[in-house]
Amino acid sequence: MKRRLFTLGSAVSLVMCVAVCVFWVRSYWRRDGVTSFNLRLDQSIWSNRGVVVVFHRHPQIGPLSATDEFPTQWEFKTFDPLAIELFFGPPRSIWNRAGFRLFRDEASVDVMFPHWSLALLLLVLPSFWYARGRGHPEGKCAHCGYDLRATPDRCPECGTTVQTPQH
């Protein structure tokens, strides 16, 4: 069961990595974004010129009662790409030059990170899956990894018949 969950998680992570790479390439021609907003909260994720920009803002609209309900609206928008300096100013440190930036004040938190960092993070699980599935050393069961030195024809742990290569 753990192996299947690991395989499923690796597959999902790999699909998400491919999607990030597609948005990465597309970000040089189009600026795509998803926004969720109501009167209490405004959240956005944008793909723009090789980076992902996440905005989290609390609009300044005055006092609200705790019982007020505000329906959340979702929007998907696409525009021509913008220069990142319009959002965060020129890079000031080595982290900024690599594409990582953070802006925070009392009403908002804005984070920027490059697509490559997200793609690299999403490749960790598939990499372990690939390394794990590269086969078992000789003398081990291909199904469960049990040591077969005492019973080279059949695995006593899982019952799998061992196929010996023809020379």
PEFEN-V382263 format. One record per residue. SS is DSSP state (H for helix, E for strand, L for the rest). OMEGA is omega in radians with two decimals (999 if undefined). Layout:
ss=SS omega=OMEGA
ss=SS omega=OMEGA
This chain:
ss=L omega=3.13
ss=H omega=-3.13
ss=H omega=3.12
ss=H omega=3.08
ss=H omega=3.10
ss=H omega=3.12
ss=H omega=3.11
ss=H omega=3.10
ss=H omega=3.10
ss=H omega=3.14
ss=H omega=3.12
ss=H omega=3.13
ss=H omega=3.13
ss=H omega=3.10
ss=H omega=3.10
ss=H omega=3.10
ss=H omega=3.10
ss=H omega=3.12
ss=H omega=3.10
ss=H omega=3.13
ss=H omega=3.08
ss=H omega=3.10
ss=H omega=3.11
ss=H omega=3.13
ss=H omega=-3.12
ss=H omega=-3.05
ss=L omega=3.12
ss=L omega=3.10
ss=L omega=-3.09
ss=L omega=3.03
ss=E omega=-3.12
ss=E omega=3.13
ss=E omega=3.05
ss=E omega=-3.12
ss=E omega=3.03
ss=E omega=-3.07
ss=E omega=2.93
ss=L omega=-3.08
ss=L omega=-3.13
ss=L omega=-2.98
ss=L omega=3.09
ss=E omega=3.14
ss=E omega=-3.13
ss=E omega=2.99
ss=E omega=-3.11
ss=E omega=3.02
ss=E omega=-2.98
ss=E omega=3.06
ss=L omega=3.04
ss=L omega=3.14
ss=E omega=3.02
ss=E omega=3.13
ss=E omega=-3.14
ss=E omega=3.11
ss=E omega=3.07
ss=E omega=-3.03
ss=E omega=2.99
ss=L omega=-3.10
ss=L omega=3.11
ss=L omega=-3.09
ss=L omega=3.13
ss=L omega=-3.06
ss=L omega=3.09
ss=L omega=3.09
ss=L omega=-3.10
ss=L omega=-3.10
ss=L omega=3.12
ss=L omega=3.08
ss=L omega=-3.13
ss=L omega=-3.14
ss=L omega=3.12
ss=L omega=3.11
ss=E omega=3.12
ss=E omega=3.09
ss=E omega=2.95
ss=E omega=-3.11
ss=E omega=3.04
ss=E omega=-3.10
ss=E omega=2.96
ss=L omega=-3.10
ss=L omega=3.11
ss=L omega=3.02
ss=L omega=-3.10
ss=L omega=-3.13
ss=H omega=3.08
ss=H omega=-3.14
ss=H omega=-2.91
ss=H omega=-3.08
ss=L omega=-3.11
ss=L omega=3.13
ss=L omega=-3.10
ss=L omega=-3.09
ss=L omega=3.12
ss=H omega=3.11
ss=H omega=3.10
ss=H omega=3.13
ss=H omega=3.10
ss=H omega=3.08
ss=L omega=-3.13
ss=L omega=3.09
ss=E omega=3.13
ss=E omega=3.03
ss=E omega=-3.13
ss=E omega=2.96
ss=L omega=-3.05
ss=L omega=-3.07
ss=L omega=-3.06
ss=E omega=2.99
ss=E omega=3.12
ss=E omega=-3.11
ss=E omega=3.10
ss=E omega=3.07
ss=E omega=-3.09
ss=E omega=3.10
ss=H omega=-3.08
ss=H omega=-3.14
ss=H omega=3.10
ss=H omega=3.11
ss=H omega=3.11
ss=H omega=3.11
ss=H omega=-3.14
ss=H omega=3.12
ss=H omega=-3.09
ss=H omega=-3.10
ss=H omega=3.07
ss=H omega=3.11
ss=H omega=3.08
ss=H omega=3.11
ss=H omega=-3.13
ss=H omega=3.14
ss=H omega=-3.13
ss=H omega=-3.08
ss=L omega=-3.10
ss=L omega=3.13
ss=L omega=3.13
ss=L omega=3.09
ss=L omega=3.13
ss=L omega=-3.11
ss=L omega=3.10
ss=E omega=3.10
ss=L omega=3.14
ss=L omega=-3.10
ss=L omega=-3.04
ss=L omega=3.10
ss=L omega=-3.12
ss=L omega=3.13
ss=E omega=-3.05
ss=L omega=-3.11
ss=L omega=-3.11
ss=L omega=-3.11
ss=L omega=-3.04
ss=L omega=-3.09
ss=L omega=-3.07
ss=E omega=3.12
ss=L omega=3.12
ss=L omega=-3.10
ss=L omega=-3.06
ss=L omega=3.09
ss=L omega=-3.13
ss=L omega=3.07
ss=E omega=-3.10
ss=L omega=3.10
ss=L omega=3.11
ss=L omega=-3.12
ss=L omega=3.09
ss=L omega=3.13
ss=L omega=999
